[in-house]
Structures are given as C-alpha cells and as structure tokens.
Amino acid sequence: MRRSPQIQPLSAVHLREALEAARAGDVPASLYHVMRIDNESWDGMHQRLNELGAHLTALLADSMNGRTP
C-alpha cells in the first residue's frame, strides 16, 4: 500500500496564513507563505484536495475574490 504524503502542522499553518493574506489582498505575503510549505506537505495538500475535487490555486483565487474557502 502506498503511503500518503504527510502534511506537517507548520505547513498547514502556512496554508492558512496564505489564504488569509490572499483574502486581505496581500499577494506578496500570500506567496511568501505558499513558498514556505515543504514539498511533502504540498503533495499531501494537493492529493487531499484533489480527492475532494478542489485545487490549491482555486482556493487562493477564491480567497482573493472575497469568497470563503
């Protein structure tokens, strides 16, 4: 059985901070937090969101447009 990529707690915090910065219209801060997510956590986030039919880029775009993810 293939092991799912683990999402580190700090990376989950960075994702939350990226979404909050995007919602506030602070694109540089949003990108900063996205870039702080480690590779395995990024893969884990993508995998879990894909299973739900969502994408990280769509979540960030929705946040920037004032929609709650």
Distance bins in CASP14 RR format, pairs under 12 A and 6 or more apart:
PFRMAT RR
TARGET T0000
AUTHOR 0000-0000-0000
RMODE 2
METHOD distances of the structure
MODEL  1
2 43 0 0 0 0 0 1 0 0 0 0 0
2 47 0 0 0 0 0 1 0 0 0 0 0
3 40 0 0 0 0 0 1 0 0 0 0 0
3 43 0 0 0 0 0 1 0 0 0 0 0
3 44 0 0 0 0 0 1 0 0 0 0 0
3 47 0 0 0 0 0 1 0 0 0 0 0
4 40 0 0 0 0 1 0 0 0 0 0 0
4 41 0 0 0 0 0 1 0 0 0 0 0
4 43 0 0 0 0 1 0 0 0 0 0 0
4 44 1 0 0 1 0 0 0 0 0 0 0
4 45 0 0 0 0 0 1 0 0 0 0 0
4 46 0 0 0 0 0 1 0 0 0 0 0
4 47 1 0 0 1 0 0 0 0 0 0 0
4 48 0 0 0 0 1 0 0 0 0 0 0
4 50 0 0 0 0 0 1 0 0 0 0 0
4 51 0 0 0 0 1 0 0 0 0 0 0
5 11 0 0 0 0 0 1 0 0 0 0 0
5 37 0 0 0 0 0 1 0 0 0 0 0
5 38 0 0 0 0 1 0 0 0 0 0 0
5 39 0 0 0 0 1 0 0 0 0 0 0
5 40 1 0 1 0 0 0 0 0 0 0 0
5 41 1 0 0 1 0 0 0 0 0 0 0
5 42 0 0 0 0 1 0 0 0 0 0 0
5 43 1 0 1 0 0 0 0 0 0 0 0
5 44 1 1 0 0 0 0 0 0 0 0 0
5 45 0 0 0 0 1 0 0 0 0 0 0
5 46 0 0 0 0 1 0 0 0 0 0 0
5 47 1 0 0 1 0 0 0 0 0 0 0
5 48 0 0 0 0 1 0 0 0 0 0 0
5 50 0 0 0 0 0 1 0 0 0 0 0
6 12 0 0 0 0 0 1 0 0 0 0 0
6 38 0 0 0 0 1 0 0 0 0 0 0
6 39 0 0 0 0 0 1 0 0 0 0 0
6 40 1 0 1 0 0 0 0 0 0 0 0
6 41 1 0 0 1 0 0 0 0 0 0 0
6 42 0 0 0 0 0 1 0 0 0 0 0
6 43 0 0 0 0 1 0 0 0 0 0 0
6 44 1 0 0 1 0 0 0 0 0 0 0
6 45 0 0 0 0 0 1 0 0 0 0 0
6 47 0 0 0 0 0 1 0 0 0 0 0
6 48 0 0 0 0 0 1 0 0 0 0 0
7 13 0 0 0 0 0 1 0 0 0 0 0
7 14 0 0 0 0 0 1 0 0 0 0 0
7 15 0 0 0 0 1 0 0 0 0 0 0
7 16 0 0 0 0 0 1 0 0 0 0 0
7 37 0 0 0 0 1 0 0 0 0 0 0
7 38 0 0 0 0 1 0 0 0 0 0 0
7 39 0 0 0 0 0 1 0 0 0 0 0
7 40 0 0 0 0 1 0 0 0 0 0 0
7 41 1 0 1 0 0 0 0 0 0 0 0
7 42 0 0 0 0 1 0 0 0 0 0 0
7 43 0 0 0 0 1 0 0 0 0 0 0
7 44 1 0 1 0 0 0 0 0 0 0 0
7 45 1 0 1 0 0 0 0 0 0 0 0
7 46 0 0 0 0 0 1 0 0 0 0 0
7 47 0 0 0 0 1 0 0 0 0 0 0
7 48 1 0 0 1 0 0 0 0 0 0 0
7 49 0 0 0 0 0 1 0 0 0 0 0
8 14 0 0 0 0 1 0 0 0 0 0 0
8 15 0 0 0 0 0 1 0 0 0 0 0
8 36 0 0 0 0 0 1 0 0 0 0 0
8 37 0 0 0 0 1 0 0 0 0 0 0
8 38 1 0 0 1 0 0 0 0 0 0 0
8 39 0 0 0 0 0 1 0 0 0 0 0
8 40 1 0 0 1 0 0 0 0 0 0 0
8 41 1 0 1 0 0 0 0 0 0 0 0
8 42 0 0 0 0 0 1 0 0 0 0 0
8 43 0 0 0 0 0 1 0 0 0 0 0
8 44 0 0 0 0 1 0 0 0 0 0 0
8 45 0 0 0 0 0 1 0 0 0 0 0
9 15 0 0 0 0 0 1 0 0 0 0 0
9 16 0 0 0 0 0 1 0 0 0 0 0
9 37 0 0 0 0 0 1 0 0 0 0 0
9 38 0 0 0 0 0 1 0 0 0 0 0
9 41 0 0 0 0 1 0 0 0 0 0 0
10 16 0 0 0 0 0 1 0 0 0 0 0
10 17 0 0 0 0 0 1 0 0 0 0 0
10 33 0 0 0 0 0 1 0 0 0 0 0
10 36 0 0 0 0 1 0 0 0 0 0 0
10 37 0 0 0 0 1 0 0 0 0 0 0
10 38 0 0 0 0 1 0 0 0 0 0 0
10 41 0 0 0 0 1 0 0 0 0 0 0
11 17 0 0 0 0 0 1 0 0 0 0 0
11 18 0 0 0 0 0 1 0 0 0 0 0
11 33 0 0 0 0 1 0 0 0 0 0 0
11 34 0 0 0 0 0 1 0 0 0 0 0
11 35 0 0 0 0 0 1 0 0 0 0 0
11 36 1 0 0 1 0 0 0 0 0 0 0
11 37 1 0 1 0 0 0 0 0 0 0 0
11 38 1 0 1 0 0 0 0 0 0 0 0
11 39 0 0 0 0 1 0 0 0 0 0 0
11 40 0 0 0 0 1 0 0 0 0 0 0
11 41 1 1 0 0 0 0 0 0 0 0 0
11 42 1 0 0 1 0 0 0 0 0 0 0
11 43 0 0 0 0 0 1 0 0 0 0 0
11 44 0 0 0 0 1 0 0 0 0 0 0
11 45 1 0 0 1 0 0 0 0 0 0 0
11 46 0 0 0 0 0 1 0 0 0 0 0
11 56 0 0 0 0 0 1 0 0 0 0 0
12 18 0 0 0 0 0 1 0 0 0 0 0
12 19 0 0 0 0 0 1 0 0 0 0 0
12 33 0 0 0 0 0 1 0 0 0 0 0
12 36 0 0 0 0 0 1 0 0 0 0 0
12 37 0 0 0 0 1 0 0 0 0 0 0
12 38 0 0 0 0 0 1 0 0 0 0 0
12 41 1 0 0 1 0 0 0 0 0 0 0
12 42 0 0 0 0 0 1 0 0 0 0 0
12 44 0 0 0 0 0 1 0 0 0 0 0
12 45 0 0 0 0 1 0 0 0 0 0 0
12 48 0 0 0 0 0 1 0 0 0 0 0
13 19 0 0 0 0 0 1 0 0 0 0 0
13 20 0 0 0 0 0 1 0 0 0 0 0
13 33 0 0 0 0 1 0 0 0 0 0 0
13 36 0 0 0 0 1 0 0 0 0 0 0
13 37 0 0 0 0 1 0 0 0 0 0 0
13 41 0 0 0 0 0 1 0 0 0 0 0
14 20 0 0 0 0 0 1 0 0 0 0 0
14 21 0 0 0 0 0 1 0 0 0 0 0
14 29 0 0 0 0 0 1 0 0 0 0 0
14 30 0 0 0 0 0 1 0 0 0 0 0
14 31 0 0 0 0 0 1 0 0 0 0 0
14 32 0 0 0 0 1 0 0 0 0 0 0
14 33 1 0 1 0 0 0 0 0 0 0 0
14 34 1 0 0 1 0 0 0 0 0 0 0
14 35 0 0 0 0 1 0 0 0 0 0 0
14 36 1 0 1 0 0 0 0 0 0 0 0
14 37 1 0 1 0 0 0 0 0 0 0 0
14 38 0 0 0 0 1 0 0 0 0 0 0
14 41 0 0 0 0 1 0 0 0 0 0 0
14 42 0 0 0 0 1 0 0 0 0 0 0
14 45 0 0 0 0 0 1 0 0 0 0 0
14 56 0 0 0 0 0 1 0 0 0 0 0
15 21 0 0 0 0 0 1 0 0 0 0 0
15 22 0 0 0 0 0 1 0 0 0 0 0
15 30 0 0 0 0 0 1 0 0 0 0 0
15 33 1 0 0 1 0 0 0 0 0 0 0
15 34 1 0 0 1 0 0 0 0 0 0 0
15 35 0 0 0 0 0 1 0 0 0 0 0
15 36 0 0 0 0 1 0 0 0 0 0 0
15 37 1 0 0 1 0 0 0 0 0 0 0
15 38 0 0 0 0 0 1 0 0 0 0 0
15 41 0 0 0 0 1 0 0 0 0 0 0
15 42 0 0 0 0 1 0 0 0 0 0 0
15 44 0 0 0 0 0 1 0 0 0 0 0
15 45 1 0 0 1 0 0 0 0 0 0 0
15 46 0 0 0 0 0 1 0 0 0 0 0
15 48 0 0 0 0 0 1 0 0 0 0 0
15 49 0 0 0 0 0 1 0 0 0 0 0
15 56 1 0 0 1 0 0 0 0 0 0 0
15 59 0 0 0 0 1 0 0 0 0 0 0
15 60 0 0 0 0 1 0 0 0 0 0 0
15 63 0 0 0 0 0 1 0 0 0 0 0
15 69 0 0 0 0 1 0 0 0 0 0 0
16 22 0 0 0 0 0 1 0 0 0 0 0
16 23 0 0 0 0 0 1 0 0 0 0 0
16 30 0 0 0 0 0 1 0 0 0 0 0
16 33 0 0 0 0 1 0 0 0 0 0 0
16 34 0 0 0 0 0 1 0 0 0 0 0
16 36 0 0 0 0 0 1 0 0 0 0 0
16 37 0 0 0 0 0 1 0 0 0 0 0
16 45 0 0 0 0 0 1 0 0 0 0 0
16 59 0 0 0 0 0 1 0 0 0 0 0
16 60 0 0 0 0 0 1 0 0 0 0 0
16 63 0 0 0 0 0 1 0 0 0 0 0
16 69 0 0 0 0 1 0 0 0 0 0 0
17 23 0 0 0 0 0 1 0 0 0 0 0
17 24 0 0 0 0 0 1 0 0 0 0 0
17 26 0 0 0 0 0 1 0 0 0 0 0
17 29 1 0 0 1 0 0 0 0 0 0 0
17 30 0 0 0 0 1 0 0 0 0 0 0
17 31 0 0 0 0 0 1 0 0 0 0 0
17 32 0 0 0 0 1 0 0 0 0 0 0
17 33 1 0 1 0 0 0 0 0 0 0 0
17 34 0 0 0 0 1 0 0 0 0 0 0
17 35 0 0 0 0 0 1 0 0 0 0 0
17 36 0 0 0 0 1 0 0 0 0 0 0
17 37 0 0 0 0 0 1 0 0 0 0 0
17 60 0 0 0 0 0 1 0 0 0 0 0
17 63 0 0 0 0 0 1 0 0 0 0 0
18 24 0 0 0 0 0 1 0 0 0 0 0
18 25 0 0 0 0 0 1 0 0 0 0 0
18 26 0 0 0 0 1 0 0 0 0 0 0
18 27 0 0 0 0 0 1 0 0 0 0 0
18 28 0 0 0 0 0 1 0 0 0 0 0
18 29 1 0 0 1 0 0 0 0 0 0 0
18 30 1 0 1 0 0 0 0 0 0 0 0
18 31 1 0 0 1 0 0 0 0 0 0 0
18 32 1 0 0 1 0 0 0 0 0 0 0
18 33 1 1 0 0 0 0 0 0 0 0 0
18 34 1 0 1 0 0 0 0 0 0 0 0
18 35 0 0 0 0 1 0 0 0 0 0 0
18 36 0 0 0 0 1 0 0 0 0 0 0
18 37 0 0 0 0 1 0 0 0 0 0 0
18 42 0 0 0 0 0 1 0 0 0 0 0
18 45 0 0 0 0 0 1 0 0 0 0 0
18 56 0 0 0 0 1 0 0 0 0 0 0
18 57 0 0 0 0 0 1 0 0 0 0 0
18 59 0 0 0 0 1 0 0 0 0 0 0
18 60 1 0 0 1 0 0 0 0 0 0 0
18 61 0 0 0 0 0 1 0 0 0 0 0
18 63 0 0 0 0 1 0 0 0 0 0 0
18 64 0 0 0 0 0 1 0 0 0 0 0
18 69 0 0 0 0 0 1 0 0 0 0 0
19 25 0 0 0 0 0 1 0 0 0 0 0
19 26 0 0 0 0 0 1 0 0 0 0 0
19 29 0 0 0 0 0 1 0 0 0 0 0
19 30 1 0 0 1 0 0 0 0 0 0 0
19 33 0 0 0 0 1 0 0 0 0 0 0
19 34 0 0 0 0 1 0 0 0 0 0 0
19 37 0 0 0 0 0 1 0 0 0 0 0
19 45 0 0 0 0 0 1 0 0 0 0 0
19 56 0 0 0 0 1 0 0 0 0 0 0
19 57 0 0 0 0 0 1 0 0 0 0 0
19 58 0 0 0 0 0 1 0 0 0 0 0
19 59 1 0 0 1 0 0 0 0 0 0 0
19 60 1 0 0 1 0 0 0 0 0 0 0
19 61 0 0 0 0 0 1 0 0 0 0 0
19 62 0 0 0 0 1 0 0 0 0 0 0
19 63 1 0 1 0 0 0 0 0 0 0 0
19 64 0 0 0 0 1 0 0 0 0 0 0
19 66 0 0 0 0 0 1 0 0 0 0 0
19 67 0 0 0 0 0 1 0 0 0 0 0
19 68 0 0 0 0 1 0 0 0 0 0 0
19 69 1 0 0 1 0 0 0 0 0 0 0
20 26 0 0 0 0 1 0 0 0 0 0 0
20 29 0 0 0 0 1 0 0 0 0 0 0
20 30 0 0 0 0 1 0 0 0 0 0 0
20 33 0 0 0 0 1 0 0 0 0 0 0
20 59 0 0 0 0 0 1 0 0 0 0 0
20 60 0 0 0 0 0 1 0 0 0 0 0
20 63 1 0 0 1 0 0 0 0 0 0 0
20 64 0 0 0 0 0 1 0 0 0 0 0
20 66 0 0 0 0 0 1 0 0 0 0 0
20 68 0 0 0 0 0 1 0 0 0 0 0
20 69 0 0 0 0 0 1 0 0 0 0 0
21 27 1 0 0 1 0 0 0 0 0 0 0
21 28 0 0 0 0 1 0 0 0 0 0 0
21 29 1 1 0 0 0 0 0 0 0 0 0
21 30 1 1 0 0 0 0 0 0 0 0 0
21 31 0 0 0 0 1 0 0 0 0 0 0
21 32 1 0 0 1 0 0 0 0 0 0 0
21 33 1 0 0 1 0 0 0 0 0 0 0
21 34 0 0 0 0 1 0 0 0 0 0 0
21 35 0 0 0 0 0 1 0 0 0 0 0
21 36 0 0 0 0 0 1 0 0 0 0 0
21 60 0 0 0 0 1 0 0 0 0 0 0
21 63 0 0 0 0 1 0 0 0 0 0 0
21 64 0 0 0 0 1 0 0 0 0 0 0
22 28 0 0 0 0 0 1 0 0 0 0 0
22 29 0 0 0 0 1 0 0 0 0 0 0
22 30 1 0 1 0 0 0 0 0 0 0 0
22 31 0 0 0 0 1 0 0 0 0 0 0
22 32 0 0 0 0 0 1 0 0 0 0 0
22 33 0 0 0 0 1 0 0 0 0 0 0
22 34 0 0 0 0 1 0 0 0 0 0 0
22 56 0 0 0 0 0 1 0 0 0 0 0
22 57 0 0 0 0 0 1 0 0 0 0 0
22 58 0 0 0 0 0 1 0 0 0 0 0
22 59 0 0 0 0 1 0 0 0 0 0 0
22 60 1 0 1 0 0 0 0 0 0 0 0
22 61 1 0 0 1 0 0 0 0 0 0 0
22 62 0 0 0 0 1 0 0 0 0 0 0
22 63 1 1 0 0 0 0 0 0 0 0 0
22 64 1 0 1 0 0 0 0 0 0 0 0
22 65 0 0 0 0 1 0 0 0 0 0 0
22 66 0 0 0 0 1 0 0 0 0 0 0
22 67 0 0 0 0 0 1 0 0 0 0 0
22 68 0 0 0 0 0 1 0 0 0 0 0
22 69 0 0 0 0 1 0 0 0 0 0 0
23 29 0 0 0 0 0 1 0 0 0 0 0
23 30 0 0 0 0 1 0 0 0 0 0 0
23 59 0 0 0 0 0 1 0 0 0 0 0
23 60 0 0 0 0 1 0 0 0 0 0 0
23 61 0 0 0 0 0 1 0 0 0 0 0
23 62 0 0 0 0 1 0 0 0 0 0 0
23 63 1 0 1 0 0 0 0 0 0 0 0
23 64 1 0 0 1 0 0 0 0 0 0 0
23 65 0 0 0 0 1 0 0 0 0 0 0
23 66 1 0 0 1 0 0 0 0 0 0 0
23 67 0 0 0 0 1 0 0 0 0 0 0
23 68 0 0 0 0 1 0 0 0 0 0 0
23 69 0 0 0 0 1 0 0 0 0 0 0
24 30 0 0 0 0 1 0 0 0 0 0 0
24 33 0 0 0 0 0 1 0 0 0 0 0
24 63 0 0 0 0 1 0 0 0 0 0 0
24 64 0 0 0 0 1 0 0 0 0 0 0
24 66 0 0 0 0 1 0 0 0 0 0 0
25 31 0 0 0 0 0 1 0 0 0 0 0
25 60 0 0 0 0 0 1 0 0 0 0 0
25 61 0 0 0 0 0 1 0 0 0 0 0
25 63 0 0 0 0 1 0 0 0 0 0 0
25 64 1 0 0 1 0 0 0 0 0 0 0
25 65 0 0 0 0 1 0 0 0 0 0 0
25 66 0 0 0 0 1 0 0 0 0 0 0
26 32 0 0 0 0 1 0 0 0 0 0 0
26 33 0 0 0 0 1 0 0 0 0 0 0
26 60 0 0 0 0 0 1 0 0 0 0 0
26 63 0 0 0 0 0 1 0 0 0 0 0
26 64 0 0 0 0 1 0 0 0 0 0 0
27 33 0 0 0 0 0 1 0 0 0 0 0
27 34 0 0 0 0 0 1 0 0 0 0 0
27 60 0 0 0 0 1 0 0 0 0 0 0
27 61 0 0 0 0 0 1 0 0 0 0 0
27 63 0 0 0 0 0 1 0 0 0 0 0
27 64 1 0 0 1 0 0 0 0 0 0 0
28 34 0 0 0 0 0 1 0 0 0 0 0
28 35 0 0 0 0 0 1 0 0 0 0 0
29 35 0 0 0 0 0 1 0 0 0 0 0
29 36 0 0 0 0 0 1 0 0 0 0 0
29 60 0 0 0 0 0 1 0 0 0 0 0
29 63 0 0 0 0 0 1 0 0 0 0 0
29 64 0 0 0 0 0 1 0 0 0 0 0
30 36 0 0 0 0 0 1 0 0 0 0 0
30 37 0 0 0 0 0 1 0 0 0 0 0
30 56 0 0 0 0 0 1 0 0 0 0 0
30 57 0 0 0 0 0 1 0 0 0 0 0
30 59 0 0 0 0 0 1 0 0 0 0 0
30 60 1 0 0 1 0 0 0 0 0 0 0
30 61 0 0 0 0 0 1 0 0 0 0 0
30 63 1 0 0 1 0 0 0 0 0 0 0
30 64 1 0 0 1 0 0 0 0 0 0 0
31 37 0 0 0 0 0 1 0 0 0 0 0
31 60 0 0 0 0 1 0 0 0 0 0 0
31 64 0 0 0 0 0 1 0 0 0 0 0
33 56 0 0 0 0 0 1 0 0 0 0 0
33 60 0 0 0 0 0 1 0 0 0 0 0
33 63 0 0 0 0 0 1 0 0 0 0 0
34 41 0 0 0 0 0 1 0 0 0 0 0
34 42 0 0 0 0 1 0 0 0 0 0 0
34 45 0 0 0 0 0 1 0 0 0 0 0
34 56 1 0 0 1 0 0 0 0 0 0 0
34 57 0 0 0 0 1 0 0 0 0 0 0
34 59 0 0 0 0 0 1 0 0 0 0 0
34 60 1 0 0 1 0 0 0 0 0 0 0
34 63 0 0 0 0 0 1 0 0 0 0 0
35 42 0 0 0 0 0 1 0 0 0 0 0
36 42 0 0 0 0 0 1 0 0 0 0 0
37 43 0 0 0 0 1 0 0 0 0 0 0
37 44 0 0 0 0 1 0 0 0 0 0 0
37 45 1 0 0 1 0 0 0 0 0 0 0
37 46 0 0 0 0 0 1 0 0 0 0 0
37 56 0 0 0 0 1 0 0 0 0 0 0
37 60 0 0 0 0 0 1 0 0 0 0 0
38 44 0 0 0 0 0 1 0 0 0 0 0
38 45 0 0 0 0 0 1 0 0 0 0 0
39 45 0 0 0 0 0 1 0 0 0 0 0
39 46 0 0 0 0 0 1 0 0 0 0 0
40 46 0 0 0 0 0 1 0 0 0 0 0
40 47 0 0 0 0 0 1 0 0 0 0 0
41 47 0 0 0 0 0 1 0 0 0 0 0
41 48 0 0 0 0 0 1 0 0 0 0 0
41 56 0 0 0 0 0 1 0 0 0 0 0
42 48 0 0 0 0 0 1 0 0 0 0 0
42 49 0 0 0 0 0 1 0 0 0 0 0
42 56 0 0 0 0 1 0 0 0 0 0 0
43 49 0 0 0 0 0 1 0 0 0 0 0
43 50 0 0 0 0 0 1 0 0 0 0 0
43 56 0 0 0 0 0 1 0 0 0 0 0
44 50 0 0 0 0 1 0 0 0 0 0 0
44 51 0 0 0 0 0 1 0 0 0 0 0
44 56 0 0 0 0 0 1 0 0 0 0 0
45 51 0 0 0 0 0 1 0 0 0 0 0
45 52 0 0 0 0 0 1 0 0 0 0 0
45 54 0 0 0 0 0 1 0 0 0 0 0
45 55 0 0 0 0 1 0 0 0 0 0 0
45 56 1 0 0 1 0 0 0 0 0 0 0
45 57 0 0 0 0 0 1 0 0 0 0 0
45 59 0 0 0 0 1 0 0 0 0 0 0
45 60 0 0 0 0 0 1 0 0 0 0 0
46 52 0 0 0 0 0 1 0 0 0 0 0
46 53 0 0 0 0 0 1 0 0 0 0 0
46 54 0 0 0 0 1 0 0 0 0 0 0
46 55 1 0 0 1 0 0 0 0 0 0 0
46 56 1 0 0 1 0 0 0 0 0 0 0
46 57 0 0 0 0 1 0 0 0 0 0 0
46 58 0 0 0 0 0 1 0 0 0 0 0
46 59 0 0 0 0 0 1 0 0 0 0 0
47 53 0 0 0 0 0 1 0 0 0 0 0
47 54 0 0 0 0 0 1 0 0 0 0 0
47 55 0 0 0 0 0 1 0 0 0 0 0
47 56 0 0 0 0 0 1 0 0 0 0 0
48 54 0 0 0 0 1 0 0 0 0 0 0
48 55 0 0 0 0 0 1 0 0 0 0 0
48 56 0 0 0 0 0 1 0 0 0 0 0
48 59 0 0 0 0 0 1 0 0 0 0 0
49 55 1 0 0 1 0 0 0 0 0 0 0
49 56 1 0 0 1 0 0 0 0 0 0 0
49 57 0 0 0 0 1 0 0 0 0 0 0
49 58 0 0 0 0 1 0 0 0 0 0 0
49 59 1 0 0 1 0 0 0 0 0 0 0
49 60 0 0 0 0 0 1 0 0 0 0 0
49 69 0 0 0 0 1 0 0 0 0 0 0
50 56 0 0 0 0 1 0 0 0 0 0 0
50 57 0 0 0 0 0 1 0 0 0 0 0
50 58 0 0 0 0 0 1 0 0 0 0 0
52 58 0 0 0 0 0 1 0 0 0 0 0
52 59 0 0 0 0 0 1 0 0 0 0 0
52 69 0 0 0 0 0 1 0 0 0 0 0
53 59 0 0 0 0 0 1 0 0 0 0 0
54 60 0 0 0 0 0 1 0 0 0 0 0
54 61 0 0 0 0 0 1 0 0 0 0 0
54 62 0 0 0 0 1 0 0 0 0 0 0
54 69 0 0 0 0 1 0 0 0 0 0 0
55 61 0 0 0 0 1 0 0 0 0 0 0
55 62 0 0 0 0 0 1 0 0 0 0 0
55 69 0 0 0 0 0 1 0 0 0 0 0
56 62 0 0 0 0 0 1 0 0 0 0 0
56 63 0 0 0 0 0 1 0 0 0 0 0
56 69 0 0 0 0 1 0 0 0 0 0 0
57 63 0 0 0 0 0 1 0 0 0 0 0
57 64 0 0 0 0 0 1 0 0 0 0 0
57 69 0 0 0 0 0 1 0 0 0 0 0
58 64 0 0 0 0 0 1 0 0 0 0 0
58 65 0 0 0 0 0 1 0 0 0 0 0
58 67 0 0 0 0 1 0 0 0 0 0 0
58 69 0 0 0 0 1 0 0 0 0 0 0
59 65 0 0 0 0 0 1 0 0 0 0 0
59 66 0 0 0 0 0 1 0 0 0 0 0
59 67 0 0 0 0 1 0 0 0 0 0 0
59 68 0 0 0 0 0 1 0 0 0 0 0
59 69 1 0 1 0 0 0 0 0 0 0 0
60 66 0 0 0 0 0 1 0 0 0 0 0
60 67 0 0 0 0 0 1 0 0 0 0 0
60 69 0 0 0 0 1 0 0 0 0 0 0
61 67 0 0 0 0 1 0 0 0 0 0 0
61 69 0 0 0 0 1 0 0 0 0 0 0
62 68 1 0 0 1 0 0 0 0 0 0 0
62 69 1 0 1 0 0 0 0 0 0 0 0
63 69 1 0 0 1 0 0 0 0 0 0 0
END
